[in-house]
């Protein structure tokens, strides 16, 4: 038996929270003996059948650093697994996850408190943990380089798309958007400086077809030094904020293309989400996105607005290239599986029961 750190269930689901949630779901389906320790209040969006146990009266990091280890010690110090980037500093029997070390490479992108906390905590917990999970070879190398954690301790367990009601390949390839519907490009991520949306807006404003719209979908978080959103709103540019999975799937399926202009990633989930729904992808030419997306995307220099404009125009005007990327994308997403990821976690966990 082991315990999962359930602090992630208190927060709106983004990439790292979905990683934790989906692996827990698969572990439960596998019949694994575990439960998720949670604070008193969890976010109402999560619907699940895995076992949870409430413990402690504290919230946020205080719950994780005080209430959670107290609970674990009261039940005999079982193995703890944290899937969202931290864990209790005072607890030894644990596995932790580090998705990326962007706060170390680019501290200016984050609030001072966020940077200070993770700069202090991550290397200390990582060095005492039995195992550190991460999501790509690129992130593994970054963790070794910036945090000084041994490469032998770090294991790659991939993320995957959170959607479960996926259409078949045949349905995607035969799908015809409404010819009278709006023409648009989609970009999906949190409103984080590294997502590079200011440059994307500038590049989009230079395209020839002024009937095409740009939807930038995602939330703002206190942890990030959020870019000035007023600079991003303009004619044919929309920021709808957070939308449901069903709405997001429709947006991908009917988009002309998606753009992910991020400056730094550990994995990069939106490109795979796009590919799942047959939406051709333009990615930043950065190591993690090359690793995850392979040859199923068109790559662009994220610091060059003119290159972004050129690649957007190229994909808008080339139906054959869009179809080619669609087909390659459908093959690329087959490489990722929540079941495989959960099996890897369970195999590692068994060593430390």
N, C-alpha and C positions, 0 to 999 in steps of 0.2 A: 504493500500500500504506500502511496505517496500523496502529497498535498500540492495543489496548484495555488499560487498567489492570485487571488481573485480581485485585486484592486482595480484591474482593467475594467471590470463590470460596472464600475461607478461612473465611467466616462463614455461619451458619445463614440460610436464605433468609427475609427479611421483605420489606416493600414495595420498598425501594430496591434490594435485591439482586435481586429478581425483575425489576425494571425493566432492570437491566444485563444479566441473564441472557437475558431474552426478546428484547431488541434484538439481542444477539449471535447468538442462534439464527436470527433472521430475516435478519440480514446474511449469515450463512453460507448460508441457503437461497437468497438472491439471487445467490450466487456472488461476493460481494465479496471482494477480496484484502485480508485482514487476519489478524492473529493476536492472541491474548490472552497477554500476559506475566503469569506467575504466580509466586508464591513456591514454595518446595519442597513445602509441604503445603497441600492444599486440602480442603474439606469433602466427606465422602463422599456427601452427599445429591445432589450435582449429577451429572446424566448428560447428556453433550453430545457433539457430533461436530465442533464448530468447533476450529480448530487452537490449541494452547497451547504456549508455550515457557517452561520454568522458567529463572529467572535469580536469582542472588544467594543468600546464605545467611541473610540477616536475616529478621525477622518484623515483622508489624503495621506501624505507621507508619514504623519504621526502614527496612523494605523499600521502602515507597513513596517515602520521601524520599532514600534512598541507593542501594539496589540497583537500583531501577527506572530512575532517570536515568542511572546508569552503563551499564546495558544498552542503553538507547536511544542514548546517545552512541557506543557501540561498534558500532552498526549504521547509523550515518549520520544520527542525529537525525530519525527519521520523526515524523509527526504522532502524538500520543498523545491518546486519548479516555478520559476518566474519567467513568463514569456514576453514581458513588455519592458525590459531594459533596466530593471533594478531588483532589489530584494532587501531583506533586513541585514544591516551591517553586522549585527551581533550574533548572527546565526551561521553555523559552519556547514551543516548538512544540506547543501543546496546546489541546484543547477540554475544558472541565470542566462538571459538572452540579451545580446547587444545587436541591435539591428544595424546601426551605423555609428560613426563617431564624428558626425558633422559638427557637433558642438566643440570638438577639439580642433578640427581643421578651420572652422569659420565661426569663432565665438561671437562675432559681430552680428550674426543672424539671429541671435537668441537674447532673451532678457538676461540681465546680469545674475539674477537669482537662479535661473534655470542652469546657466553655464556653471556657476560656482557649485551648485549641488551635484550635478553629474560629473563635473571635473574631479570632485573629491570622492564621490561614491563609487563610480564605475570601476576604476582600477583596483580599489581596495576589495570590493566584493568579488570582482572577477578573479583576482589572485587567490582568494580563499575558496571559491566555488570548486566543486569537483570538475565541472564541465561548463564551458561557455558555448551557447548556441548562437549561430548567426545565419544570415540568409544568402550569402554569396561568397565566392572566393575573394572578390574585391574587398568586402567588409572584413573577412578574416585577416587579410594582409594589413588592412588599416588598423585593426585592433592590435595586432602584434606591434606595428610600427609606433602607434601613438600611446598605447596603454601599457606596453611592456608585458603583456600576457603571453605565455608560451603557446606556440602554434599547435603543439600536440594536444593541448587542452581544448582547442576550439573545433567545433563540429558544425558543418553546414547542413541546415535543415531549411529547405526552401519554403517560401510563401507560395500562395496561389490565389486565384480569384475567388471572391466570396459567393458568387452567384451559383445557385443550385438548379434553377429551372432553365438550363441552357438549351437553346434550339439545336437541332442536329446540323451537321455540316451541310447536308442537302438543303435544309430549310434556309440556312444562311445564304448559300450560293444562289438560291432561286428567289430570294426575297427582293421585292421591288418597292422602294419607297414611293410614297404618294407624289406623283409628278407635279401636283399643285401645292405641295408642302413647301415650307421655307427651306432655303439652302443655308447650311451652317457648318462651322467647324467647332469642335469641342475640345476643351482643355480641362482636365480634372485633377485637383489636388487641394491640399490646405493652402491658405493664403500666407505662405511662408516665403521669405526673401529668396531662398535658394531655388524656388520653383520658377523664378525668372519671368514672371508674367508681365512685368513692365516692358521688357524687350519684346515679348511676344505681341503685345498690343501695338507697339511701334511698328513691328514687322507687318502685322495684319493690316494696319492702316495704309500700307503701301501697295496692297494687292489691287489688281486692275478691276475686278468685278465687285462693284460697290453694293450689289444686292445680297452678297453673302454676309451672314452674321457670325459672330464669335461668342460662344458661351463658355465662360470660365466658372467652373462649378467647384465649390468647396467652402470650408469654414475658416474663420480666423481663430487663433488661439493666443492666450496671454503669454505663452512660453516664447513666441516668436516676435521679432521686431517686424510687425506686419507692414508691408509696403503701403504707400498712400493709395488707397483704393480709388480716390477721386481721379487719380491720373489714369486709371484703367477703364473708367466708364466713358463711353462716347457713342457716336452714331454707330449702330449695328453691333455694339459690344454690350453683353449682359452678364451680370453677376448674380445668379439666382440663389447663391448660398448652398446649404446642404439640401439634397433632394433624396428621395427614397430610392432603394435599389431598383424597384420596378420602373421608376421614372428615368433613372440613369441608364438602364438597359435600353429603353426606347430611344434615349438621346444618342447612345452609341450606334444603335442599329440604323438610325436615319441620318447620321452625320455623313458629310462628304469625306471627312478625315478627322483624326485627332492629333493633337500636338502635345508633346511632353518635353518642354524646353529646360528641364531642371539642370542646375549647375553641379549638384552632388546628390548621389543616391547610394543606399546600401543594396537595394533591390529594384524598386520601381514597379509598383503594381498597376497603375492606370494603363500602361501600354498593353499588358496582358489582358486587362479587362476589355480594352478596345478590340483586340484580336479575337476574343471569345465571341464577339458579336459582329465579326466581319468588317470592322471599321479599320481602314488602313491607317498606319501610324507613322508620324514623324517624331523621332527621338533626338535628344541631345547626344552628341558623340562623346559620351563619357564611359569609363570602363564598366560600371555595373550594368548600364543599359545595354551595352554591347554583349555582355555576358548573358543577360536574361533574355534579350529579344533576338539575338543572333542575326540572321539575314532577313528577318521578317519585318524589318522597318527601314525607313529612309532616314539617314542620319544627317544632322545639321550641327554646325558650330554654334553653341549656345550664346557665345559672346558677340556674334556677328548678325545683326538684324537683317542685313542685306541677304545673307545666306538663308536665313529663315524665310524671308519673302520669296526668294527664288525657289526654294524647295516646296513651299506651299503652292506657288503658281504651277510648278512642275507637276505636282500630284493632282491639282485641280483640273489640269488640262489633259492629263494622260489617263484615259479610262483603262487601258491595258495594264499600266503600272499599278493602278489602284486595285484591279482584280488580282494581279500577281501577288501583291502584298497581303491581300485578303486571304488567299489560298495558303500562302506561307505562314501567316499568322495563325490560322486554324490548326496547322501542324505543330507550330511552336508551343501552343498552350497545352498540347498533349504531354509535354515533358514534365508537367507539374501536377502534383496530386496531393491533396490533403491526407489521403490514406497512407501514402508513402511517408509523408512527413511525420504523421502520428506514429507509425511503426518505428521510425528512426528514434523518436523521442522515447518510446517505450523500451526499445532495446538499450538505450543509454541509461535510462532510469533503473532498469533491472540490476545494473552493476552496483547500485548504491542503496538498495532497499535495506 
